């Protein structure tokens, strides 16, 4: 039996021998060949590298690339730097071989590194051509004319002339010169985006630095955070400055100047604060929509509607669901209003949504479910309806026609049997003296008689109340929002408790903020989006008395706004904040 220690030694020697084998072998059936340069724009006299990589999963012969001559640059050494690496991921082995050549730029102009032939298993394979540009430092045309510091930040918005409701991507970009190493960054909480609905996009844990030439100087840039912004009103809107606290240090001149953004050794370590400038966005109003139902949608969507069945019984609830899915301002889409047949009672609609924040877009699904009840039997049809939204990609109004929906309502089945008295009871004559007595069990003297009388009256009164309430809910959207405000708040608090059980503290505080902001906006008939915390506090102070309640409201909102960037507390602290929010909703319900 072979000892475990000897097996490990044999495995190590096998791997070491594989790394030393030259030429190394890759499968011609499963490999990739690529060529990259360290920079596509190079100054005259600046050094850059060309790397050829062959990557695959199995083994065959790989020989040294045949490098052709090309203009504008000079090859520093005909012998490339060669490297081999082996990785095993999920049981699959991958081998990569790299050849790296060093060049120096000599002449200004636009050049192309031609395809480079690499012999693999006796066959020639070519890399794709690579365009490069050689620049002269003293003769650069650039859009930036202001003097730039060694390190600074900017808010870069992908469109500064959007329409109302269009998704924008705001990137927080850090620029820094060579020789500066960024070791850490910490966003300052409380970025105000008045007039915008803000959603934080999925961000990478470690930003990747890229090279860019600005004002004749090479900078590195890295995107630290990205947000999706949806303007909720038209006109000139401003994005307030965003501040970051950075840990930086100077890096020695020697070594790779384009190494990792984080890591390495350096000197002169310190912390600094950098702040972006205010960015102005001019928001255009949406084009007018005629002969269609507008849902306030801006993006690309698929719209459908359906009922839960084709046959119903009188008095049974019919669910008319409208499903809107796609990319765009899904959180801000409003429920379409349909023309329904006569003879139906309409109840409070249900709304649900699933939002994905992957990449640079907001996509998802929003479903509106109308609850209707038929008062009579028959065959009914919900007529066809045209739904319209704006597509910013094509810059036009898109109309989707939903086909009509036909369904049948039947009368409820009843039991037609009649109970007949049986003759098994024998009737006997009454003999003796008849005595008149007062009937102490008279029907009108019993409690049940009056209960049976009052039940229909109370039912009619309650039905009339419900009908008036439903009519007002359907006709007055502000009243409907205020009426359902507490129900929505309680639902969000339940979701916050569930998020705590799943150990998602940041989701908890996001839900608590939506609970308070949504409840105050609904009760006071304020806009559903675009209000800052300061606006919410001022509107609440104007409608309630008691500074203690206002102080508690401000504390909770501030904590919710900062928790995305600050360390979260213990589970007990989070549960206390949830209870505090629930108590605050109860107090506001009595005051507003």
DRENMAR-632600 format. One line per 5 residues: number of its first residue (from 1); their letters; for each residue x, y, z of C-alpha. Coordinates in nm, 4 decimals. Layout:
// residues N
NUM) A) X/Y/Z; ...
//
This chain:
// residues 592
1) XXXXX) 0.0000/0.0000/0.0000; 0.1357/0.3438/-0.0980; 0.1488/0.6019/0.1780; -0.0510/0.9247/0.1460; 0.2623/1.1401/0.1699
6) XXXXX) 0.4198/0.9653/-0.1294; 0.1035/1.0193/-0.3353; 0.1140/1.3943/-0.2667; 0.4850/1.4073/-0.3664; 0.4120/1.2228/-0.6915
11) XXXXX) 0.1257/1.4617/-0.7723; 0.3500/1.7628/-0.7094; 0.6288/1.6232/-0.9313; 0.3785/1.5485/-1.2103; 0.2417/1.9037/-1.2031
16) XXXXX) 0.5933/2.0532/-1.1894; 0.7028/1.8414/-1.4862; 0.4007/1.9530/-1.6863; 0.4908/2.3181/-1.6289; 0.8487/2.2569/-1.7511
21) XXXXX) 0.7552/2.0692/-2.0677; 0.8309/2.2764/-2.3823; 0.6638/2.3039/-2.6117; 0.3424/2.2634/-2.4168; 0.0515/2.0908/-2.5844
26) XXXXX) -0.3148/2.1886/-2.6282; -0.6058/2.0254/-2.8025; -0.6682/2.1581/-3.1506; -1.0327/2.0842/-3.1006; -1.0796/2.2875/-2.7815
31) XXXXX) -0.8649/2.5997/-2.7584; -0.8847/2.9764/-2.8064; -0.6249/3.2118/-2.9527; -0.6243/3.5845/-2.8780; -0.3941/3.8870/-2.8825
36) XXXXX) -0.4212/4.2038/-2.6705; -0.2186/4.5202/-2.6111; -0.1733/4.6970/-2.2789; -0.2777/5.0285/-2.4382; -0.4548/5.1191/-2.7619
41) XXXXX) -0.3435/5.4825/-2.7386; 0.0290/5.5337/-2.6766; 0.2489/5.8427/-2.6565; 0.5607/5.8679/-2.8724; 0.8448/5.7166/-2.6707
46) XXXXX) 0.6082/5.5249/-2.4413; 0.6453/5.1518/-2.3885; 0.3592/4.9032/-2.4269; 0.3202/4.5260/-2.4430; 0.1589/4.2789/-2.6841
51) XXXXX) 0.0330/3.9540/-2.5274; -0.0628/3.6397/-2.7231; -0.2633/3.3837/-2.5260; -0.3503/3.0234/-2.6172; -0.6014/2.8664/-2.3806
56) XXXXX) -0.7527/2.5182/-2.3859; -0.8458/2.2111/-2.1858; -0.6268/1.9295/-2.3285; -0.2780/1.8904/-2.4848; -0.1047/1.9238/-2.8285
61) XXXXX) 0.2045/2.1051/-2.9672; 0.2299/2.4868/-2.9449; 0.5303/2.6626/-3.0986; 0.6591/3.0208/-3.0687; 0.4524/3.2787/-3.2653
66) XXXXX) 0.5890/3.4167/-3.5909; 0.5890/3.7941/-3.5366; 0.5606/4.0040/-3.8575; 0.7063/4.3524/-3.9013; 0.4776/4.6558/-3.8762
71) XXXXX) 0.5211/5.0336/-3.8754; 0.5118/5.3022/-3.6072; 0.6699/5.0987/-3.3263; 0.9978/4.9228/-3.2479; 1.0323/4.5763/-3.0993
76) XXXXX) 1.2534/4.5877/-2.7903; 1.3385/4.2153/-2.7814; 1.2826/3.9343/-3.0325; 1.2582/3.6836/-2.7478; 0.9193/3.7068/-2.5801
81) XXXXX) 0.8421/3.6489/-2.2154; 0.6646/3.3138/-2.1902; 0.4304/3.1952/-1.9182; 0.2152/2.8894/-1.8459; -0.0681/2.8489/-1.5986
86) XXXXX) -0.3015/2.5621/-1.5110; -0.6361/2.6059/-1.3371; -0.8887/2.3490/-1.2161; -1.2452/2.4766/-1.1766; -1.5305/2.2394/-1.0868
91) XXXXX) -1.3133/1.9427/-1.1849; -1.2284/2.0846/-1.5302; -0.8655/2.1571/-1.6120; -0.7718/2.4584/-1.8240; -0.4205/2.5428/-1.9481
96) XXXXX) -0.3122/2.8886/-2.0688; 0.0148/2.9750/-2.2474; 0.1122/3.3398/-2.2979; 0.3845/3.5079/-2.5062; 0.4505/3.8738/-2.4217
101) XXXXX) 0.6460/4.1149/-2.6457; 0.7586/4.4663/-2.5461; 0.7447/4.7595/-2.7926; 0.8147/5.1318/-2.7883; 0.6119/5.3824/-2.9927
106) XXXXX) 0.8145/5.5822/-3.2444; 0.5976/5.7651/-3.5010; 0.2687/5.9475/-3.4682; -0.0258/5.7948/-3.6544; -0.2860/5.5217/-3.6678
111) XXXXX) -0.1467/5.1707/-3.7158; -0.2683/4.8130/-3.7164; -0.0853/4.5201/-3.5640; -0.1410/4.2567/-3.8354; -0.2557/3.8994/-3.7654
116) XXXXX) 0.0164/3.6951/-3.5933; 0.0594/3.3292/-3.6935; 0.0950/3.0700/-3.4175; 0.1800/2.7044/-3.5030; -0.0525/2.4776/-3.3046
121) XXXXX) -0.0230/2.1039/-3.3608; 0.1496/2.1618/-3.6930; -0.1223/2.3967/-3.8244; -0.1002/2.7765/-3.8505; -0.3615/2.9844/-3.6678
126) XXXXX) -0.3834/3.3653/-3.6821; -0.4727/3.6212/-3.4180; -0.7157/3.9031/-3.5045; -0.5654/4.2416/-3.6107; -0.5376/4.5119/-3.3411
131) XXXXX) -0.5665/4.8884/-3.4149; -0.3419/5.1251/-3.2164; -0.2894/5.5021/-3.2186; 0.0406/5.6733/-3.1461; -0.0046/6.0259/-3.0070
136) XXXXX) 0.2193/6.3282/-2.9688; 0.1921/6.4826/-2.6243; 0.2118/6.8439/-2.7393; -0.0456/6.8073/-3.0170; -0.3546/6.6503/-2.8573
141) XXXXX) -0.7133/6.7483/-2.9249; -0.9321/6.6840/-2.6228; -1.2757/6.7846/-2.5061; -1.1441/6.8668/-2.1592; -0.9800/7.2066/-2.1371
146) XXXXX) -0.9799/7.2633/-1.7611; -0.6779/7.1821/-1.5498; -0.7258/6.8407/-1.3916; -0.5957/6.7399/-1.0468; -0.4030/6.4200/-0.9786
151) XXXXX) -0.7159/6.2482/-0.8491; -1.0810/6.3456/-0.8935; -1.4316/6.2037/-0.9373; -1.7133/6.2647/-1.1812; -2.0801/6.1679/-1.2194
156) XXXXX) -2.1138/6.0384/-1.5735; -2.4740/6.0159/-1.6984; -2.5376/5.8214/-2.0167; -2.8043/6.0685/-2.1404; -2.8483/6.4306/-2.0322
161) XXXXX) -3.1575/6.4897/-2.2492; -3.3928/6.2081/-2.1461; -3.7708/6.2058/-2.1371; -3.9659/6.1851/-1.8142; -3.9562/5.8285/-1.6823
166) XXXXX) -3.6608/5.7158/-1.8958; -3.3942/5.5123/-1.7187; -3.0564/5.6818/-1.6883; -2.7349/5.5200/-1.5692; -2.5328/5.7463/-1.3390
171) XXXXX) -2.1786/5.6141/-1.2897; -1.9551/5.7385/-1.0083; -1.6141/5.7339/-1.1805; -1.2772/5.7844/-1.0094; -0.9815/5.9222/-1.2118
176) XXXXX) -0.6228/5.9141/-1.0837; -0.2756/5.9565/-1.2345; -0.0060/5.6952/-1.2575; 0.1948/5.6652/-0.9397; -0.1163/5.6824/-0.7191
181) XXXXX) -0.2498/5.3664/-0.5584; -0.6086/5.3580/-0.4276; -0.6286/5.1165/-0.1341; -0.9915/5.1666/-0.0236; -1.2993/5.3809/-0.0790
186) XXXXX) -1.6040/5.4641/0.1305; -1.9096/5.6481/-0.0115; -2.0564/5.9241/0.2026; -2.4270/5.8459/0.2647; -2.7180/6.0705/0.1832
191) XXXXX) -2.6793/6.1417/-0.1892; -2.9789/6.3557/-0.2830; -3.1462/6.2987/-0.6190; -3.4539/6.5204/-0.5942; -3.6836/6.4686/-0.8913
196) XXXXX) -3.5518/6.1169/-0.9588; -3.6534/5.7679/-0.8553; -3.3207/5.6064/-0.7600; -3.2234/5.2380/-0.7681; -2.8704/5.1148/-0.6935
201) XXXXX) -2.7474/4.8807/-0.9649; -2.5478/4.5647/-0.9117; -2.1876/4.6697/-0.8491; -1.8719/4.4622/-0.8530; -1.6866/4.4074/-0.5238
206) XXXXX) -1.3521/4.5259/-0.6674; -1.3580/4.7894/-0.9431; -1.1340/4.7403/-1.2443; -0.9095/5.0269/-1.3559; -0.8793/5.1209/-1.7226
211) XXXXX) -0.6442/5.3639/-1.8938; -0.7533/5.6940/-2.0503; -0.5640/5.9949/-2.1855; -0.6974/6.3331/-2.0754; -0.5390/6.6715/-2.1499
216) XXXXX) -0.2291/6.4911/-2.2734; -0.1876/6.2988/-1.9452; -0.2538/5.9300/-1.8899; -0.5056/5.8619/-1.6165; -0.6578/5.5449/-1.4854
221) XXXXX) -1.0298/5.5360/-1.4216; -1.2564/5.3011/-1.2309; -1.6344/5.2923/-1.1891; -1.7012/5.2678/-0.8142; -2.0830/5.2770/-0.8072
226) XXXXX) -2.3698/5.2846/-1.0549; -2.7289/5.3970/-1.0073; -3.0405/5.3736/-1.2214; -3.2222/5.7092/-1.2162; -3.5769/5.7682/-1.3407
231) XXXXX) -3.6781/6.1377/-1.3712; -4.0278/6.1841/-1.2297; -4.0846/6.5317/-1.3696; -3.9720/6.7340/-1.6683; -3.7492/7.0429/-1.6706
236) XXXXX) -3.3995/7.1117/-1.5455; -3.3035/6.8682/-1.2683; -2.9749/6.8646/-1.0772; -2.7775/6.5789/-0.9262; -2.6118/6.6938/-0.6051
241) XXXXX) -2.2385/6.6337/-0.5508; -2.1382/6.2861/-0.4350; -1.8500/6.2520/-0.1868; -1.6120/5.9590/-0.1418; -1.3516/5.9039/0.1304
246) XXXXX) -1.0447/5.7388/-0.0238; -0.7399/5.5647/0.1126; -0.4472/5.6451/-0.1210; -0.0704/5.6097/-0.1285; 0.2097/5.6955/-0.3668
251) XXXXX) 0.3537/5.4106/-0.5655; 0.7205/5.3739/-0.6655; 0.8020/5.4491/-1.0271; 0.9436/5.1032/-1.0911; 0.7184/4.8084/-1.1504
256) XXXXX) 0.4028/4.7691/-1.3555; 0.2203/5.1053/-1.3678; -0.1022/4.9348/-1.4733; -0.1328/4.6831/-1.1978; -0.4372/4.6101/-0.9878
261) XXXXX) -0.6394/4.9013/-0.8574; -0.6077/4.7673/-0.5041; -0.3011/4.6050/-0.3555; 0.0749/4.6371/-0.3826; 0.3181/4.8292/-0.1635
266) XXXXX) 0.3593/5.2039/-0.1508; 0.4493/5.5032/0.0607; 0.2858/5.8218/0.1844; -0.0397/5.6557/0.2853; -0.3237/5.8952/0.3687
271) XXXXX) -0.7004/5.9447/0.3507; -0.8605/6.2117/0.1348; -1.2136/6.3186/0.0413; -1.3080/6.3736/-0.3232; -1.6357/6.5236/-0.4384
276) XXXXX) -1.8059/6.5320/-0.7770; -1.9444/6.8458/-0.9359; -2.3180/6.9112/-0.9680; -2.4604/6.7568/-1.2852; -2.7569/6.9115/-1.4678
281) XXXXX) -3.0023/6.6941/-1.6604; -3.2606/6.8540/-1.8899; -3.5658/6.6281/-1.8865; -3.8102/6.6452/-2.1779; -4.1821/6.5847/-2.1383
286) XXXXX) -4.3220/6.2629/-2.2831; -4.4911/6.2949/-2.6230; -4.8703/6.3098/-2.6121; -5.0568/5.9802/-2.6415; -5.3900/5.9732/-2.8246
291) XXXXX) -5.6441/5.6953/-2.8815; -5.4699/5.4658/-2.6343; -5.4388/5.3997/-2.2616; -5.1145/5.5369/-2.1184; -4.9396/5.3482/-1.8371
296) XXXXX) -4.6524/5.5967/-1.8005; -4.4118/5.3318/-1.9291; -4.0737/5.4241/-2.0783; -3.8680/5.1346/-2.2102; -3.9306/4.8094/-2.3948
301) XXXXX) -4.2208/4.5979/-2.2707; -4.4446/4.3014/-2.3465; -4.8044/4.3476/-2.2289; -5.0686/4.0776/-2.1876; -5.3933/4.0293/-1.9974
306) XXXXX) -5.6118/3.7314/-1.9101; -5.8870/3.6069/-1.6784; -5.8354/3.3140/-1.4446; -6.1107/3.1022/-1.6097; -6.3652/3.1130/-1.8909
311) XXXXX) -6.6727/3.0177/-1.6857; -6.7911/3.1696/-1.3583; -7.0933/3.1683/-1.1295; -7.2930/3.4763/-1.0302; -7.1262/3.6262/-0.7222
316) XXXXX) -6.7912/3.4588/-0.7877; -6.4768/3.6728/-0.8074; -6.3286/3.7157/-1.1552; -5.9547/3.7961/-1.1677; -5.8547/4.0117/-1.4650
321) XXXXX) -5.4723/4.0170/-1.4667; -5.2579/4.2547/-1.6729; -4.8908/4.1524/-1.6944; -4.6243/4.4021/-1.8038; -4.2683/4.2714/-1.8370
326) XXXXX) -3.9524/4.4113/-1.9914; -3.6801/4.6690/-1.9405; -3.7443/5.0254/-1.8256; -3.9257/5.2119/-1.5505; -4.1101/4.9058/-1.4183
331) XXXXX) -4.1409/5.0509/-1.0614; -4.3248/5.3617/-1.1891; -4.5721/5.1998/-1.4307; -4.9380/5.2699/-1.3454; -5.2392/5.0390/-1.3779
336) XXXXX) -5.4266/5.0580/-1.7099; -5.7969/5.1458/-1.6872; -6.0339/4.9253/-1.8896; -6.3941/4.9702/-2.0038; -6.5814/4.6851/-1.8321
341) XXXXX) -6.9344/4.5623/-1.9186; -7.2292/4.6817/-1.7125; -7.3493/4.4657/-1.4258; -7.0179/4.4156/-1.2476; -6.8990/4.5186/-0.9020
346) XXXXX) -6.5323/4.6263/-0.8956; -6.3210/4.5758/-0.5852; -5.9770/4.6904/-0.4774; -5.7170/4.5790/-0.7355; -5.4051/4.3851/-0.6409
351) XXXXX) -5.0542/4.4826/-0.7538; -4.7308/4.2799/-0.7482; -4.3874/4.3261/-0.9017; -4.0545/4.1472/-0.9394; -3.7567/4.3735/-1.0108
356) XXXXX) -3.4086/4.2653/-1.1276; -3.1129/4.5027/-1.0964; -2.8490/4.3181/-1.2953; -2.5960/4.4867/-1.5172; -2.6842/4.8401/-1.6203
361) XXXXX) -3.0602/4.7999/-1.6617; -3.3700/4.7641/-1.4491; -3.5949/4.4901/-1.5755; -3.8734/4.2829/-1.4301; -4.2447/4.2158/-1.4217
366) XXXXX) -4.5397/4.4099/-1.2852; -4.8843/4.2520/-1.2580; -5.2137/4.4339/-1.1919; -5.5100/4.2146/-1.0947; -5.8608/4.3661/-1.1123
371) XXXXX) -6.1150/4.1855/-0.8942; -6.4684/4.1998/-1.0403; -6.7938/4.0221/-0.9501; -7.0865/3.9641/-1.1876; -7.4349/4.0428/-1.0575
376) XXXXX) -7.6205/3.8580/-1.3338; -7.5746/3.5601/-1.5651; -7.4840/3.5808/-1.9320; -7.1960/3.5943/-2.1783; -6.9773/3.9024/-2.1401
381) XXXXX) -6.6879/4.0537/-2.3293; -6.4162/4.2898/-2.2122; -6.3473/4.4892/-2.5294; -6.0080/4.5149/-2.6956; -5.7826/4.7897/-2.5593
386) XXXXX) -5.4736/4.9661/-2.6939; -5.1944/5.0265/-2.4425; -4.9213/5.2806/-2.5243; -4.5712/5.3432/-2.3891; -4.2633/5.5332/-2.5033
391) XXXXX) -3.9556/5.3552/-2.6408; -3.6484/5.5811/-2.5953; -3.4372/5.3574/-2.8200; -3.6530/5.4236/-3.1264; -3.7767/5.7626/-2.9952
396) XXXXX) -4.1404/5.6804/-3.0659; -4.4692/5.5825/-2.9036; -4.5325/5.2078/-2.9144; -4.8917/5.0806/-2.9151; -4.9899/4.7257/-2.8223
401) XXXXX) -5.3488/4.6114/-2.8772; -5.4825/4.3642/-2.6254; -5.7482/4.1349/-2.7794; -6.1002/4.1156/-2.6313; -6.1727/3.8641/-2.3564
406) XXXXX) -6.5018/3.6676/-2.3571; -6.6303/3.4661/-2.0622; -6.9573/3.3166/-1.9373; -7.1347/3.3723/-1.6047; -7.3902/3.1100/-1.4970
411) XXXXX) -7.6608/3.1116/-1.2346; -7.5827/2.9113/-0.9189; -7.7343/2.5630/-0.9017; -8.0233/2.5225/-0.6451; -8.1859/2.2196/-0.4847
416) XXXXX) -8.5508/2.1966/-0.6106; -8.6703/1.9390/-0.3568; -8.9691/2.0370/-0.1365; -9.0066/1.8965/0.2110; -9.3529/1.7378/0.2627
421) XXXXX) -9.4953/1.6556/0.6064; -9.5074/1.2864/0.6785; -9.8332/1.1076/0.7792; -9.6549/0.8974/1.0336; -9.7678/1.1389/1.3045
426) XXXXX) -10.1124/1.0235/1.4477; -10.3553/1.3010/1.5309; -10.5640/1.2513/1.8484; -10.8716/1.4548/1.9449; -10.8494/1.6852/2.2413
431) XXXXX) -11.1011/1.6061/2.5152; -11.1881/1.7784/2.8377; -11.2290/2.1427/2.9299; -11.0604/2.3900/2.7006; -10.8748/2.6666/2.8791
436) XXXXX) -10.7486/2.9830/2.6984; -10.3859/3.0694/2.7843; -10.1574/3.3516/2.6670; -9.8865/3.2218/2.4299; -9.5609/3.3053/2.6022
441) XXXXX) -9.3648/3.1832/2.2963; -9.5001/3.4364/2.0471; -9.2565/3.4780/1.7575; -9.2315/3.8551/1.7789; -9.1332/3.8269/2.1442
446) XXXXX) -8.8206/3.6160/2.0748; -8.4683/3.7514/2.0323; -8.4164/3.5515/1.7146; -8.7118/3.7240/1.5485; -8.5461/4.0648/1.5822
451) XXXXX) -8.2052/3.9268/1.4886; -8.3496/3.7876/1.1676; -8.5179/4.1210/1.0983; -8.2027/4.3257/1.1644; -7.9629/4.1090/0.9660
456) XXXXX) -8.1049/4.2017/0.6212; -8.1267/4.5687/0.7212; -7.7667/4.5693/0.8431; -7.6568/4.3809/0.5306; -7.8234/4.6355/0.3047
461) XXXXX) -7.6658/4.9221/0.4971; -7.3221/4.7571/0.4818; -7.3647/4.6833/0.1099; -7.4569/5.0474/0.0466; -7.1531/5.1597/0.2445
466) XXXXX) -6.9265/4.9210/0.0533; -7.0723/5.0353/-0.2796; -7.0177/5.4033/-0.1961; -6.6681/5.3254/-0.0715; -6.5840/5.1265/-0.3840
471) XXXXX) -6.7172/5.3999/-0.6125; -6.5031/5.6552/-0.4338; -6.1996/5.4273/-0.4479; -6.2442/5.3891/-0.8230; -6.3133/5.7549/-0.8966
476) XXXXX) -6.0768/5.9240/-0.6512; -5.7199/5.7892/-0.6763; -5.5955/6.0133/-0.3926; -5.8658/5.8810/-0.1598; -5.7794/5.5254/-0.2671
481) XXXXX) -5.4116/5.5774/-0.1852; -5.4952/5.7202/0.1580; -5.7458/5.4419/0.2269; -5.4934/5.1656/0.1551; -5.1912/5.3406/0.3055
486) XXXXX) -5.1890/5.1577/0.6370; -5.2488/4.8195/0.4729; -4.9470/4.8773/0.2441; -4.7358/4.9925/0.5392; -4.8216/4.6832/0.7439
491) XXXXX) -4.7392/4.4584/0.4464; -4.3966/4.6205/0.4065; -4.3242/4.5830/0.7775; -4.4062/4.2106/0.7462; -4.1647/4.1907/0.4532
496) XXXXX) -3.8998/4.3654/0.6646; -3.9402/4.1058/0.9400; -3.9059/3.8276/0.6813; -3.5907/3.9935/0.5426; -3.4479/4.0007/0.8952
501) XXXXX) -3.5159/3.6265/0.9286; -3.3199/3.5756/0.6038; -3.0312/3.7899/0.7369; -3.0746/4.0721/0.4834; -3.0272/4.3866/0.6971
506) XXXXX) -2.9914/4.6311/0.4070; -3.3147/4.5059/0.2543; -3.4803/4.5574/0.5948; -3.3861/4.9249/0.6055; -3.4817/4.9755/0.2410
511) XXXXX) -3.8291/4.8397/0.3238; -3.8555/5.0556/0.6373; -3.7745/5.3657/0.4325; -4.0371/5.2697/0.1710; -4.2865/5.2087/0.4531
516) XXXXX) -4.2553/5.5574/0.6021; -4.2120/5.7444/0.2724; -4.5026/5.5602/0.1070; -4.7368/5.6002/0.4056; -4.6758/5.9759/0.4419
521) XXXXX) -4.7041/6.0347/0.0659; -5.0285/5.8355/0.0429; -5.1937/5.9951/0.3478; -5.0977/6.3502/0.2504; -5.1691/6.2955/-0.1233
526) XXXXX) -4.8107/6.3747/-0.2222; -4.6296/6.2504/-0.5365; -4.5456/5.8802/-0.5149; -4.1787/5.9316/-0.6115; -3.9176/6.2061/-0.6240
531) XXXXX) -3.9635/6.3369/-0.2679; -3.6567/6.3782/-0.0494; -3.6514/6.2865/0.3205; -3.6446/6.6577/0.4010; -3.9665/6.7094/0.2036
536) XXXXX) -4.1357/6.4220/0.3894; -4.0377/6.5614/0.7299; -4.1544/6.9149/0.6441; -4.4892/6.7919/0.5123; -4.5408/6.5789/0.8241
541) XXXXX) -4.4518/6.8690/1.0557; -4.7089/7.0859/0.8765; -4.9861/6.8310/0.9435; -4.9147/6.6925/1.2900; -4.8211/6.8347/1.6267
546) XXXXX) -4.5502/6.6969/1.8518; -4.1797/6.7406/1.7930; -4.1029/6.4044/1.9543; -4.2789/6.2237/1.6685; -4.0984/6.4382/1.4097
551) XXXXX) -3.7660/6.3715/1.5810; -3.8261/5.9954/1.5740; -3.9279/6.0127/1.2073; -3.6084/6.1989/1.1188; -3.3925/5.9497/1.3110
556) XXXXX) -3.5431/5.6493/1.1326; -3.5231/5.8098/0.7857; -3.1614/5.9150/0.8414; -3.0650/5.5653/0.9521; -3.2385/5.4101/0.6528
561) XXXXX) -3.0569/5.6506/0.4181; -2.7124/5.5788/0.5651; -2.7338/5.2058/0.6303; -2.6296/5.1179/0.2725; -2.2816/5.2510/0.3473
566) XXXXX) -2.2566/5.2245/0.7277; -2.1992/4.9078/0.9345; -2.5263/4.7402/1.0304; -2.6117/4.6768/1.3932; -2.6984/4.3538/1.5671
571) XXXXX) -3.0146/4.1578/1.4977; -3.1619/4.2953/1.8206; -3.0936/4.6547/1.7059; -3.2590/4.5904/1.3689; -3.5655/4.4382/1.5364
576) XXXXX) -3.5922/4.7470/1.7604; -3.5864/4.9704/1.4479; -3.8639/4.7624/1.2892; -4.0772/4.7945/1.6054; -4.0023/5.1670/1.6178
581) XXXXX) -4.1217/5.2069/1.2580; -4.4394/5.0097/1.3296; -4.5152/5.2240/1.6365; -4.4479/5.5400/1.4356; -4.6976/5.4298/1.1687
586) XXXXX) -4.9607/5.3745/1.4393; -4.9040/5.7224/1.5828; -4.9075/5.8855/1.2391; -5.2327/5.7017/1.1611; -5.3997/5.8764/1.4563
591) XX) -5.2653/6.2195/1.3588; -5.2858/6.2314/0.9784
//
